Amino acid sequence: MMAPREPHDVPPPPAADEPAWQAVLQARRARTRPPGPSALADLYGPLCDADAAHPFAVAHLAQSLDGRIATTGGLSKWLSGDADLLHTHRMRALSDAVVVGVNTVLHDDPQLTVRRCTGRNPVRVVIDPDGRLDGSQRVFRDGAAPTLLLVAAGRAHDGGARHGHADVVPIPRTGDTLDPIAIRAALAQRGLTWLFIEGGGTTVSRFLAAGALDRLQVTVAPVIIGSGRPGLVLPEISDLRHCLRPRTRRVTLGDDTMFECIFHD
């Protein structure tokens, strides 16, 4: 049964910063920095020309103060607030493709389209190594945007395979998942060089562990869940000298705070 529509599903009226957002979209198409000064130019400017010289991937997670992204049962709506949700839609509008893992599609049945701001829908990319999705999910039925289903090599027939409205793309395995570096290379071959990895925690963690992220955005909501699913899970270390220590910038999104980790310029 589909979850009932929540107030957050209804797009709000156009934002008062629409001219500034249009300037960001134009800069993204031109692969240049938007003119400033404006809050949107400051936030999105470094992302607009990020793929001018090489492919680019940025991931995003929303989590509680205690590092949880969902309840134990997988419920994550509505952890962060409207400002972070608007930011997510803007990131989709800037990207060539939005990438999610199989569990995000199973639990949330997301549309992965741009609805809360102006902008075009990105190509939707779903990582499903073992073919767990049955094709009933919205991304395979609604035809709202081109969609790719990434499966383990050997599970897809060569040439022309489809899953609903989605093209099936075989990707080499790494252990029990698909190789993030191979995913980026396969998408780049299709002209999809600016990637937004939207979730979930397992998918973002695997891209981060593989060194396949240029930036990571973590939005922290001022709530404490006390249990549930953790956000980032990386291989265990025994010495804090082995921590990842990226440069960061901090952005206020309504009541939430987003930390953007910068691994590569």
Secondary structure, 3 states (H helix, E strand, C coil): CCCCCCHHHCCCCCCCCHHHHHHHHHHHHHCCCCCCCCHHHHHHHHHHCCCCCCCEEEEEEEECCCCEEECCCCCCCCCCCHHHHHHHHHHHHHCCEEEEEHHHHHHHCCCCCCCCCCCCCCEEEEECCCCCCCCCCHHHHCCCCCEEEEEECCCCCCCCCEECCEEEEEECEECCEECHHHHHHHHHHCCCCEEEEEECHHHHHHHHHCCCCCEEEEEECCCCCCCCEECCCCCCCCCHHHCCCCEEEEEEECCEEEEEEECCC
